[in-house]
Amino acid sequence: MISVEEARDRILSALRPTAAETVGLSAAWNRVLAAPVIARLTQPPADVSAMDGYALRAADGSLGAALRVIGAAPAGHPFDGRVGPGEAVRLFTGSVVPAGADAILLQEDATRDGDSLRVNEAVVLGRHIRRAGQDFAAGDTVVPAGRRLTARDIGLAAAANHPWLVVHRLPRVAILATGDEIALPGEPIPSGGIVSSNSHALAALVRAIGGEPAVLPVARDDEAAIAAAADQLHGMDLLVTTGGASVGDHDLVIKALQARGMTLDFWQIAMRPGKPLLFGQLGLTPVVGLPGNPVSAMVCAILFLVPALARLGGLPPAPPPTTMALLGTPVKANDRRADHLRATIESDSQGRLIVTPFPVQDSAMLRRLALADALVLREPNAPALEAGVEVRIIRLDSLGL
């Protein structure tokens, strides 16, 4: 058995980002940039007012000064003339500051009577003026390649005058559940059978991470049926299987896919839950084989499939993000397998994160996983810990799960 870290490193090192494609701004959210966004203009393009008020010369803006209003410049309609001594131009937020002016008198600091203006608060040179290029200049890289685009990034790209962006194509992921005992939700359940949840949970996870799932028909416990799934992988960037990768007489995934040409990189990891996990290459398609147990499958998906999809989607190789929290209850010493305890999170009166593992960690309890907020990461052979000790966790909400 290999460690969780080694397994993840070997998976990520074998993956390459998908090819680039061009999409409109409305379709770019949560995609990973394949090319940087370079500003096509300067923002703001000229000196503009940050407030409603009057443009004037700072030399004329002393307390009690009287000025003459010579015009107005609403946003989008610059004043054509020049501000001279004793003169002012009415401005609004975003208005271009006219030539000759170097200060803004706020409208609440002025008294106006027709074209006459009185200064009730002395102005300061340059205050309330947004200088040309204050945000960015033409030619600046405003969003770097390799970044997953947020709504704020989309707004910035639009401001930089980009209607289209070059992003990595969404990874296409084939999902294959195996087993004679499996029935789909709503179908008759065979004697001794179970309702399949893995395909649906994994498809939702793929969408959440930014991929396109393709759920294949369930393959029965038959080598030919499993091998036939290899014929449905055209255009797929990853094959994810569940079940059939353990050591039983009916665990046939490895044999069936090897018969179709899969090269096996590794199989079995020193972790709980989820020991029987495989990784291989079937032609051009990487293969991640998850356990059939629903909790084990989802924990393995969080640890391995989430970073794999991020890598395929264009991000650098990286494990799921972790943070620290305080144990809300004692935990036992760990054995030689890394453990991943399903747990809830709450904040104490001081705002500290308190993470409390469920008292029963049976990997058949899917409801507990659904109620969990985090996985508590326990190293192999970790000692027993008392409540209040700091531990490392993966917050499931940080992954969008």
Secondary structure, DSSP 8 states (H G I E B T S, - for coil): -B-HHHHHHHHHHH-----EEEEEGGG-TT-BBSS-EE-SS-BSSS-EESSSEEEE-GGG-STT-EEEEEEEE-TT----SB--TTEEEEE-TT-B--BT--EEEEGGGEEEETTEEEESS---TTTTEE-TTSSB-TT-EEE-TT-B--HHHHHHHHHTT-SEEEEE---EEEEEEB-TTEE-TTS---TT-EE--HHHHHHHHHHHHT-EEEE---B-S-HHHHHHGGGG-TT-SEEEEESS-SSSTT--HHHHHHHTT-EEEEE-BSEES----EEEEETTEEEEEE-SSHHHHHHHIIIIIHHHHHHHTT--------EEEEESS-B----SSEEEEEEEEEE-TTS-EEEEE-S---TT-HHHHHH-SEEEEE-TT---B-TT-EEEEEEGGGGT-
